[in-house]
Amino acid sequence: MESIIAYFETIPSAHRSIILVGGLSFFWILEGNFSLFHFKYKKWKHALPNLFFTSTTVVINFILAFLLLNTSDWVVSNSFGFLHWIPELPLWVEVLLGVLLLDLIGAYAPHWVEHKVKPLWMIHLVHHSDHHVDTTTANRHHPLESFVRFGFTLVGVFLVGANVGIIMLYQSLSLIATQFNHANIKLPKKVDLYLSYLLVSPDMHKTHHHYRLPYTDANFGNIFSIWDRLFGTYLPFDRKKLVYGVDVFFDEEANSKIGHLLKQPLQPYSKPTLAPKTEH
């Protein structure tokens, strides 16, 4: 465990890029062989706006990274935060608690808030309006949402008292987890179910992308499923009945254009004029 944390304390930017690109490539290949849905779309054309928003997320997080590093240095130097208030924790327990709590504060909490606060929901709609959820959807976040989520992560680092190694490990696991649970792949139902008792499985998260309530407002977790189960936001759903999108009508052609998606938070939120599509 010491060697793992030491590696993530000084992880090169190139290695983080490899995790991002390698994860996308790996799940992209899996989607071609173990698809949940056989979408009638041009995969690369669909991916382009999603990859654009992935790049804006990377740039924003890179620019603001100094805030995470400075906050981490401060909490460690001043023994501030949850991890410093419990004496003589074994390293593996400290790392596990750190990743768990950062997942709660930096992923579950902002996701729940984005669904409950309308201005934030309008920003988050860019993510939910993808009608063909696959691994490229994972980081399809409006730039404003990247700032929101970074803010929650920063608060998490402050409250948890996480060092740089734990932060970078958490972010790497979070990235792979979101690529995995958005990927258009089909696991055996029992494997997916058993996995969902601890981790957010593909079927569990796909339920969150179903266009109708209450499913859209359920299963907010990213790495660990325990938060949804603990806070009563877990809902199961038959994956064969999934319809992606939201309960308003979005023109799919316009919705694939970057300019339209950037302006989407400013669009009126109105009821659909057409029935949502059920064809994959």
Buried (B, 14 or more C-beta within 10 A) or exposed (E): EEEEBEBBBEBEEEBBEEBBEEBBEBBBEBBEEEBBBEBEBEBEEBBEBBBBBBEBBBEBBEEBBEBBBEBBEBBBEEEBBBBBEEEEBEEEEBBBBBBBBBBBBBBBBBBBBBBEEEEBBBBBBBBBBBBBBBBBBBBBBBBBBBBBBBBBBBBBBBBBBBBBBBBBBBBBBBBBBBBBBBBBBBBEEEEBBEBBEEBBBBBBBBBBBBBEEEBBBBBBBBBBBBBBBEBEBBBEBEBEEBBBBBBBBBEBEEBBEEEBBBEBBEEEEEEEEEEBEEEB
